[in-house]
Amino acid sequence: MTAAAVADAATPVGLRLDGVGVSYGRAAVVAGVTTPRLDGGTVVALIGPNGSGKSTLMKRIAGLVPG
């Protein structure tokens, strides 16, 4: 389960999520989020209903909450 910045010669910065999740205590609030590589400079939207874990996922990517 990783949220990792990835780089190669063609594109200097990117992000790919592989099985990312967040739990608060025993409750898994976000589970198994996987994305294709998101290249730097690309506009991406994270959409969903209220309470679906969008902010929690962003906090996990930023390293503000543990997995």
C-alpha positions as CSV (number, residue, x, y, z in Angstrom):
1,M,0.0,0.0,0.0
2,T,1.8,3.0,-1.2
3,A,1.3,6.6,-2.2
4,A,4.6,7.3,-4.0
5,A,6.0,10.0,-6.2
6,V,7.5,8.3,-9.2
7,A,9.9,9.7,-11.8
8,D,11.4,8.6,-15.1
9,A,13.4,10.3,-17.8
10,A,10.3,11.3,-19.9
11,T,8.3,12.9,-17.1
12,P,10.0,14.3,-14.1
13,V,7.2,14.1,-11.5
14,G,4.2,11.8,-11.1
15,L,2.0,10.1,-8.6
16,R,0.6,6.6,-8.5
17,L,-1.5,5.1,-5.8
18,D,-1.4,1.3,-5.1
19,G,-3.9,-0.1,-2.6
20,V,-3.9,3.0,-0.4
21,G,-6.2,3.0,2.6
22,V,-6.9,4.8,5.9
23,S,-8.2,3.4,9.1
24,Y,-9.3,5.2,12.2
25,G,-9.0,2.6,14.9
26,R,-10.6,-0.6,13.6
27,A,-12.7,1.3,11.1
28,A,-11.4,1.3,7.5
29,V,-12.7,4.6,6.1
30,V,-10.8,4.5,2.8
31,A,-9.6,1.1,1.4
32,G,-7.8,-0.2,-1.7
33,V,-7.5,3.1,-3.7
34,T,-5.4,2.4,-6.8
35,T,-4.8,4.8,-9.7
36,P,-2.8,4.9,-12.9
37,R,0.2,7.1,-13.0
38,L,-0.8,10.8,-12.7
39,D,1.8,12.9,-14.4
40,G,2.9,16.3,-13.1
41,G,1.0,19.1,-14.8
42,T,-2.1,17.0,-15.4
43,V,-5.4,18.3,-14.0
44,V,-7.2,15.6,-12.0
45,A,-10.5,15.8,-10.1
46,L,-11.4,13.8,-7.0
47,I,-15.1,13.7,-6.8
48,G,-17.7,11.9,-4.6
49,P,-20.5,12.5,-2.2
50,N,-20.1,14.1,1.2
51,G,-18.5,11.7,3.7
52,S,-16.9,9.4,1.0
53,G,-13.3,10.0,2.1
54,K,-12.0,12.6,-0.4
55,S,-10.4,14.8,2.2
56,T,-9.1,11.8,4.1
57,L,-7.5,10.4,1.0
58,M,-5.8,13.7,0.3
59,K,-4.5,13.8,3.9
60,R,-3.2,10.3,3.5
61,I,-1.3,11.3,0.3
62,A,0.1,14.3,2.1
63,G,1.3,12.1,5.0
64,L,-0.9,13.8,7.5
65,V,-2.7,10.6,8.6
66,P,-1.2,7.1,8.9
67,G,-2.5,4.2,6.7
